[in-house]
Amino acid sequence: MMQKLNRQQTEAKINVRAWKDPAFAAKLKEDPHAALKEMGMTKVPESLVIQSAEEKRNEWIIRLHERPLNYNELSEEVLEKVAAGELQEAKCCPKSPI
């Protein structure tokens, strides 16, 4: 049975592959669905919009997540854990298909 990876682990594997394989890195930019399928990720829906950005040494790309519908019911501590992907207390956002 394959281990289910969280988003951070999945992105780490994608990064390593892109570092080692420039053709894969180019494919990830041009046709991300095909690139992910090449890695065995066959359950990524075609309707999912996938964007990639190469973070340079002097850049910091901050990913902003959709605000949970129940954000005003959650403590700051819980919100930080939800944003980090550690908790599924948020009501709104579909679970990541990856």
Phi and psi in radians as a Rosetta constraint file:
Dihedral C 1 N 2 CA 2 C 2 CIRCULARHARMONIC -1.297 0.35
Dihedral N 2 CA 2 C 2 N 3 CIRCULARHARMONIC 2.487 0.35
Dihedral C 2 N 3 CA 3 C 3 CIRCULARHARMONIC -1.318 0.35
Dihedral N 3 CA 3 C 3 N 4 CIRCULARHARMONIC 2.358 0.35
Dihedral C 3 N 4 CA 4 C 4 CIRCULARHARMONIC -1.433 0.35
Dihedral N 4 CA 4 C 4 N 5 CIRCULARHARMONIC 2.172 0.35
Dihedral C 4 N 5 CA 5 C 5 CIRCULARHARMONIC -1.643 0.35
Dihedral N 5 CA 5 C 5 N 6 CIRCULARHARMONIC 2.575 0.35
Dihedral C 5 N 6 CA 6 C 6 CIRCULARHARMONIC -1.439 0.35
Dihedral N 6 CA 6 C 6 N 7 CIRCULARHARMONIC 3.078 0.35
Dihedral C 6 N 7 CA 7 C 7 CIRCULARHARMONIC -1.060 0.35
Dihedral N 7 CA 7 C 7 N 8 CIRCULARHARMONIC -0.755 0.35
Dihedral C 7 N 8 CA 8 C 8 CIRCULARHARMONIC -1.090 0.35
Dihedral N 8 CA 8 C 8 N 9 CIRCULARHARMONIC -0.749 0.35
Dihedral C 8 N 9 CA 9 C 9 CIRCULARHARMONIC -1.145 0.35
Dihedral N 9 CA 9 C 9 N 10 CIRCULARHARMONIC -0.702 0.35
Dihedral C 9 N 10 CA 10 C 10 CIRCULARHARMONIC -1.113 0.35
Dihedral N 10 CA 10 C 10 N 11 CIRCULARHARMONIC -0.804 0.35
Dihedral C 10 N 11 CA 11 C 11 CIRCULARHARMONIC -1.118 0.35
Dihedral N 11 CA 11 C 11 N 12 CIRCULARHARMONIC -0.606 0.35
Dihedral C 11 N 12 CA 12 C 12 CIRCULARHARMONIC -1.105 0.35
Dihedral N 12 CA 12 C 12 N 13 CIRCULARHARMONIC -0.763 0.35
Dihedral C 12 N 13 CA 13 C 13 CIRCULARHARMONIC -1.110 0.35
Dihedral N 13 CA 13 C 13 N 14 CIRCULARHARMONIC -0.700 0.35
Dihedral C 13 N 14 CA 14 C 14 CIRCULARHARMONIC -1.105 0.35
Dihedral N 14 CA 14 C 14 N 15 CIRCULARHARMONIC -0.764 0.35
Dihedral C 14 N 15 CA 15 C 15 CIRCULARHARMONIC -1.049 0.35
Dihedral N 15 CA 15 C 15 N 16 CIRCULARHARMONIC -0.828 0.35
Dihedral C 15 N 16 CA 16 C 16 CIRCULARHARMONIC -1.042 0.35
Dihedral N 16 CA 16 C 16 N 17 CIRCULARHARMONIC -0.768 0.35
Dihedral C 16 N 17 CA 17 C 17 CIRCULARHARMONIC -1.086 0.35
Dihedral N 17 CA 17 C 17 N 18 CIRCULARHARMONIC -0.742 0.35
Dihedral C 17 N 18 CA 18 C 18 CIRCULARHARMONIC -1.159 0.35
Dihedral N 18 CA 18 C 18 N 19 CIRCULARHARMONIC -0.650 0.35
Dihedral C 18 N 19 CA 19 C 19 CIRCULARHARMONIC -1.122 0.35
Dihedral N 19 CA 19 C 19 N 20 CIRCULARHARMONIC -0.692 0.35
Dihedral C 19 N 20 CA 20 C 20 CIRCULARHARMONIC -1.425 0.35
Dihedral N 20 CA 20 C 20 N 21 CIRCULARHARMONIC -0.422 0.35
Dihedral C 20 N 21 CA 21 C 21 CIRCULARHARMONIC -2.308 0.35
Dihedral N 21 CA 21 C 21 N 22 CIRCULARHARMONIC 1.634 0.35
Dihedral C 21 N 22 CA 22 C 22 CIRCULARHARMONIC -1.006 0.35
Dihedral N 22 CA 22 C 22 N 23 CIRCULARHARMONIC -0.562 0.35
Dihedral C 22 N 23 CA 23 C 23 CIRCULARHARMONIC -1.152 0.35
Dihedral N 23 CA 23 C 23 N 24 CIRCULARHARMONIC -0.686 0.35
Dihedral C 23 N 24 CA 24 C 24 CIRCULARHARMONIC -1.138 0.35
Dihedral N 24 CA 24 C 24 N 25 CIRCULARHARMONIC -0.730 0.35
Dihedral C 24 N 25 CA 25 C 25 CIRCULARHARMONIC -1.039 0.35
Dihedral N 25 CA 25 C 25 N 26 CIRCULARHARMONIC -0.740 0.35
Dihedral C 25 N 26 CA 26 C 26 CIRCULARHARMONIC -1.143 0.35
Dihedral N 26 CA 26 C 26 N 27 CIRCULARHARMONIC -0.730 0.35
Dihedral C 26 N 27 CA 27 C 27 CIRCULARHARMONIC -1.120 0.35
Dihedral N 27 CA 27 C 27 N 28 CIRCULARHARMONIC -0.637 0.35
Dihedral C 27 N 28 CA 28 C 28 CIRCULARHARMONIC -1.054 0.35
Dihedral N 28 CA 28 C 28 N 29 CIRCULARHARMONIC -0.618 0.35
Dihedral C 28 N 29 CA 29 C 29 CIRCULARHARMONIC -1.354 0.35
Dihedral N 29 CA 29 C 29 N 30 CIRCULARHARMONIC -0.690 0.35
Dihedral C 29 N 30 CA 30 C 30 CIRCULARHARMONIC -1.449 0.35
Dihedral N 30 CA 30 C 30 N 31 CIRCULARHARMONIC -0.718 0.35
Dihedral C 30 N 31 CA 31 C 31 CIRCULARHARMONIC -2.551 0.35
Dihedral N 31 CA 31 C 31 N 32 CIRCULARHARMONIC 1.322 0.35
Dihedral C 31 N 32 CA 32 C 32 CIRCULARHARMONIC -1.030 0.35
Dihedral N 32 CA 32 C 32 N 33 CIRCULARHARMONIC -0.611 0.35
Dihedral C 32 N 33 CA 33 C 33 CIRCULARHARMONIC -1.084 0.35
Dihedral N 33 CA 33 C 33 N 34 CIRCULARHARMONIC -0.773 0.35
Dihedral C 33 N 34 CA 34 C 34 CIRCULARHARMONIC -1.144 0.35
Dihedral N 34 CA 34 C 34 N 35 CIRCULARHARMONIC -0.691 0.35
Dihedral C 34 N 35 CA 35 C 35 CIRCULARHARMONIC -1.099 0.35
Dihedral N 35 CA 35 C 35 N 36 CIRCULARHARMONIC -0.749 0.35
Dihedral C 35 N 36 CA 36 C 36 CIRCULARHARMONIC -1.202 0.35
Dihedral N 36 CA 36 C 36 N 37 CIRCULARHARMONIC -0.656 0.35
Dihedral C 36 N 37 CA 37 C 37 CIRCULARHARMONIC -1.086 0.35
Dihedral N 37 CA 37 C 37 N 38 CIRCULARHARMONIC -0.635 0.35
Dihedral C 37 N 38 CA 38 C 38 CIRCULARHARMONIC -1.066 0.35
Dihedral N 38 CA 38 C 38 N 39 CIRCULARHARMONIC -0.490 0.35
Dihedral C 38 N 39 CA 39 C 39 CIRCULARHARMONIC -1.525 0.35
Dihedral N 39 CA 39 C 39 N 40 CIRCULARHARMONIC 0.037 0.35
Dihedral C 39 N 40 CA 40 C 40 CIRCULARHARMONIC 1.635 0.35
Dihedral N 40 CA 40 C 40 N 41 CIRCULARHARMONIC 0.124 0.35
Dihedral C 40 N 41 CA 41 C 41 CIRCULARHARMONIC -1.571 0.35
Dihedral N 41 CA 41 C 41 N 42 CIRCULARHARMONIC 1.466 0.35
Dihedral C 41 N 42 CA 42 C 42 CIRCULARHARMONIC -1.574 0.35
Dihedral N 42 CA 42 C 42 N 43 CIRCULARHARMONIC -0.146 0.35
Dihedral C 42 N 43 CA 43 C 43 CIRCULARHARMONIC -1.742 0.35
Dihedral N 43 CA 43 C 43 N 44 CIRCULARHARMONIC 0.255 0.35
Dihedral C 43 N 44 CA 44 C 44 CIRCULARHARMONIC -1.398 0.35
Dihedral N 44 CA 44 C 44 N 45 CIRCULARHARMONIC 2.021 0.35
Dihedral C 44 N 45 CA 45 C 45 CIRCULARHARMONIC -1.143 0.35
Dihedral N 45 CA 45 C 45 N 46 CIRCULARHARMONIC 2.471 0.35
Dihedral C 45 N 46 CA 46 C 46 CIRCULARHARMONIC -1.076 0.35
Dihedral N 46 CA 46 C 46 N 47 CIRCULARHARMONIC -0.429 0.35
Dihedral C 46 N 47 CA 47 C 47 CIRCULARHARMONIC -1.325 0.35
Dihedral N 47 CA 47 C 47 N 48 CIRCULARHARMONIC -0.215 0.35
Dihedral C 47 N 48 CA 48 C 48 CIRCULARHARMONIC -1.321 0.35
Dihedral N 48 CA 48 C 48 N 49 CIRCULARHARMONIC 2.173 0.35
Dihedral C 48 N 49 CA 49 C 49 CIRCULARHARMONIC -1.420 0.35
Dihedral N 49 CA 49 C 49 N 50 CIRCULARHARMONIC 2.153 0.35
Dihedral C 49 N 50 CA 50 C 50 CIRCULARHARMONIC -2.025 0.35
Dihedral N 50 CA 50 C 50 N 51 CIRCULARHARMONIC 2.201 0.35
Dihedral C 50 N 51 CA 51 C 51 CIRCULARHARMONIC -2.131 0.35
Dihedral N 51 CA 51 C 51 N 52 CIRCULARHARMONIC 2.526 0.35
Dihedral C 51 N 52 CA 52 C 52 CIRCULARHARMONIC -2.224 0.35
Dihedral N 52 CA 52 C 52 N 53 CIRCULARHARMONIC 2.592 0.35
Dihedral C 52 N 53 CA 53 C 53 CIRCULARHARMONIC -2.449 0.35
Dihedral N 53 CA 53 C 53 N 54 CIRCULARHARMONIC 2.318 0.35
Dihedral C 53 N 54 CA 54 C 54 CIRCULARHARMONIC -1.567 0.35
Dihedral N 54 CA 54 C 54 N 55 CIRCULARHARMONIC 2.013 0.35
Dihedral C 54 N 55 CA 55 C 55 CIRCULARHARMONIC -1.466 0.35
Dihedral N 55 CA 55 C 55 N 56 CIRCULARHARMONIC 2.097 0.35
Dihedral C 55 N 56 CA 56 C 56 CIRCULARHARMONIC -1.483 0.35
Dihedral N 56 CA 56 C 56 N 57 CIRCULARHARMONIC 2.967 0.35
Dihedral C 56 N 57 CA 57 C 57 CIRCULARHARMONIC -0.984 0.35
Dihedral N 57 CA 57 C 57 N 58 CIRCULARHARMONIC -0.653 0.35
Dihedral C 57 N 58 CA 58 C 58 CIRCULARHARMONIC -1.770 0.35
Dihedral N 58 CA 58 C 58 N 59 CIRCULARHARMONIC 0.437 0.35
Dihedral C 58 N 59 CA 59 C 59 CIRCULARHARMONIC -2.194 0.35
Dihedral N 59 CA 59 C 59 N 60 CIRCULARHARMONIC 2.753 0.35
Dihedral C 59 N 60 CA 60 C 60 CIRCULARHARMONIC -2.420 0.35
Dihedral N 60 CA 60 C 60 N 61 CIRCULARHARMONIC 1.893 0.35
Dihedral C 60 N 61 CA 61 C 61 CIRCULARHARMONIC -1.637 0.35
Dihedral N 61 CA 61 C 61 N 62 CIRCULARHARMONIC 2.060 0.35
Dihedral C 61 N 62 CA 62 C 62 CIRCULARHARMONIC -1.781 0.35
Dihedral N 62 CA 62 C 62 N 63 CIRCULARHARMONIC 2.140 0.35
Dihedral C 62 N 63 CA 63 C 63 CIRCULARHARMONIC -1.538 0.35
Dihedral N 63 CA 63 C 63 N 64 CIRCULARHARMONIC 2.117 0.35
Dihedral C 63 N 64 CA 64 C 64 CIRCULARHARMONIC -1.709 0.35
Dihedral N 64 CA 64 C 64 N 65 CIRCULARHARMONIC 2.126 0.35
Dihedral C 64 N 65 CA 65 C 65 CIRCULARHARMONIC -1.503 0.35
Dihedral N 65 CA 65 C 65 N 66 CIRCULARHARMONIC 2.738 0.35
Dihedral C 65 N 66 CA 66 C 66 CIRCULARHARMONIC -1.089 0.35
Dihedral N 66 CA 66 C 66 N 67 CIRCULARHARMONIC 2.363 0.35
Dihedral C 66 N 67 CA 67 C 67 CIRCULARHARMONIC -1.221 0.35
Dihedral N 67 CA 67 C 67 N 68 CIRCULARHARMONIC 2.287 0.35
Dihedral C 67 N 68 CA 68 C 68 CIRCULARHARMONIC -1.096 0.35
Dihedral N 68 CA 68 C 68 N 69 CIRCULARHARMONIC 2.536 0.35
Dihedral C 68 N 69 CA 69 C 69 CIRCULARHARMONIC -1.064 0.35
Dihedral N 69 CA 69 C 69 N 70 CIRCULARHARMONIC -0.552 0.35
Dihedral C 69 N 70 CA 70 C 70 CIRCULARHARMONIC -1.775 0.35
Dihedral N 70 CA 70 C 70 N 71 CIRCULARHARMONIC 0.489 0.35
Dihedral C 70 N 71 CA 71 C 71 CIRCULARHARMONIC -1.030 0.35
Dihedral N 71 CA 71 C 71 N 72 CIRCULARHARMONIC -0.580 0.35
Dihedral C 71 N 72 CA 72 C 72 CIRCULARHARMONIC -1.316 0.35
Dihedral N 72 CA 72 C 72 N 73 CIRCULARHARMONIC -0.157 0.35
Dihedral C 72 N 73 CA 73 C 73 CIRCULARHARMONIC -1.661 0.35
Dihedral N 73 CA 73 C 73 N 74 CIRCULARHARMONIC -0.147 0.35
Dihedral C 73 N 74 CA 74 C 74 CIRCULARHARMONIC -1.855 0.35
Dihedral N 74 CA 74 C 74 N 75 CIRCULARHARMONIC 2.520 0.35
Dihedral C 74 N 75 CA 75 C 75 CIRCULARHARMONIC -1.244 0.35
Dihedral N 75 CA 75 C 75 N 76 CIRCULARHARMONIC 2.855 0.35
Dihedral C 75 N 76 CA 76 C 76 CIRCULARHARMONIC -1.017 0.35
Dihedral N 76 CA 76 C 76 N 77 CIRCULARHARMONIC -0.716 0.35
Dihedral C 76 N 77 CA 77 C 77 CIRCULARHARMONIC -1.092 0.35
Dihedral N 77 CA 77 C 77 N 78 CIRCULARHARMONIC -0.781 0.35
Dihedral C 77 N 78 CA 78 C 78 CIRCULARHARMONIC -1.173 0.35
Dihedral N 78 CA 78 C 78 N 79 CIRCULARHARMONIC -0.721 0.35
Dihedral C 78 N 79 CA 79 C 79 CIRCULARHARMONIC -1.032 0.35
Dihedral N 79 CA 79 C 79 N 80 CIRCULARHARMONIC -0.721 0.35
Dihedral C 79 N 80 CA 80 C 80 CIRCULARHARMONIC -1.123 0.35
Dihedral N 80 CA 80 C 80 N 81 CIRCULARHARMONIC -0.665 0.35
Dihedral C 80 N 81 CA 81 C 81 CIRCULARHARMONIC -1.234 0.35
Dihedral N 81 CA 81 C 81 N 82 CIRCULARHARMONIC -0.640 0.35
Dihedral C 81 N 82 CA 82 C 82 CIRCULARHARMONIC -1.113 0.35
Dihedral N 82 CA 82 C 82 N 83 CIRCULARHARMONIC -0.808 0.35
Dihedral C 82 N 83 CA 83 C 83 CIRCULARHARMONIC -1.093 0.35
Dihedral N 83 CA 83 C 83 N 84 CIRCULARHARMONIC -0.561 0.35
Dihedral C 83 N 84 CA 84 C 84 CIRCULARHARMONIC -1.435 0.35
Dihedral N 84 CA 84 C 84 N 85 CIRCULARHARMONIC -0.091 0.35
Dihedral C 84 N 85 CA 85 C 85 CIRCULARHARMONIC 1.441 0.35
Dihedral N 85 CA 85 C 85 N 86 CIRCULARHARMONIC 0.241 0.35
Dihedral C 85 N 86 CA 86 C 86 CIRCULARHARMONIC -1.496 0.35
Dihedral N 86 CA 86 C 86 N 87 CIRCULARHARMONIC -0.434 0.35
Dihedral C 86 N 87 CA 87 C 87 CIRCULARHARMONIC -2.248 0.35
Dihedral N 87 CA 87 C 87 N 88 CIRCULARHARMONIC 2.686 0.35
Dihedral C 87 N 88 CA 88 C 88 CIRCULARHARMONIC -1.999 0.35
Dihedral N 88 CA 88 C 88 N 89 CIRCULARHARMONIC 0.777 0.35
Dihedral C 88 N 89 CA 89 C 89 CIRCULARHARMONIC -1.468 0.35
Dihedral N 89 CA 89 C 89 N 90 CIRCULARHARMONIC -0.247 0.35
Dihedral C 89 N 90 CA 90 C 90 CIRCULARHARMONIC -1.304 0.35
Dihedral N 90 CA 90 C 90 N 91 CIRCULARHARMONIC 2.540 0.35
Dihedral C 90 N 91 CA 91 C 91 CIRCULARHARMONIC -1.988 0.35
Dihedral N 91 CA 91 C 91 N 92 CIRCULARHARMONIC 1.852 0.35
Dihedral C 91 N 92 CA 92 C 92 CIRCULARHARMONIC 2.914 0.35
Dihedral N 92 CA 92 C 92 N 93 CIRCULARHARMONIC -1.022 0.35
Dihedral C 92 N 93 CA 93 C 93 CIRCULARHARMONIC -1.475 0.35
Dihedral N 93 CA 93 C 93 N 94 CIRCULARHARMONIC 2.318 0.35
Dihedral C 93 N 94 CA 94 C 94 CIRCULARHARMONIC -1.109 0.35
Dihedral N 94 CA 94 C 94 N 95 CIRCULARHARMONIC 2.603 0.35
Dihedral C 94 N 95 CA 95 C 95 CIRCULARHARMONIC -1.120 0.35
Dihedral N 95 CA 95 C 95 N 96 CIRCULARHARMONIC 2.579 0.35
Dihedral C 95 N 96 CA 96 C 96 CIRCULARHARMONIC -1.037 0.35
Dihedral N 96 CA 96 C 96 N 97 CIRCULARHARMONIC 2.308 0.35
Dihedral C 96 N 97 CA 97 C 97 CIRCULARHARMONIC -1.314 0.35
Dihedral N 97 CA 97 C 97 N 98 CIRCULARHARMONIC -0.037 0.35
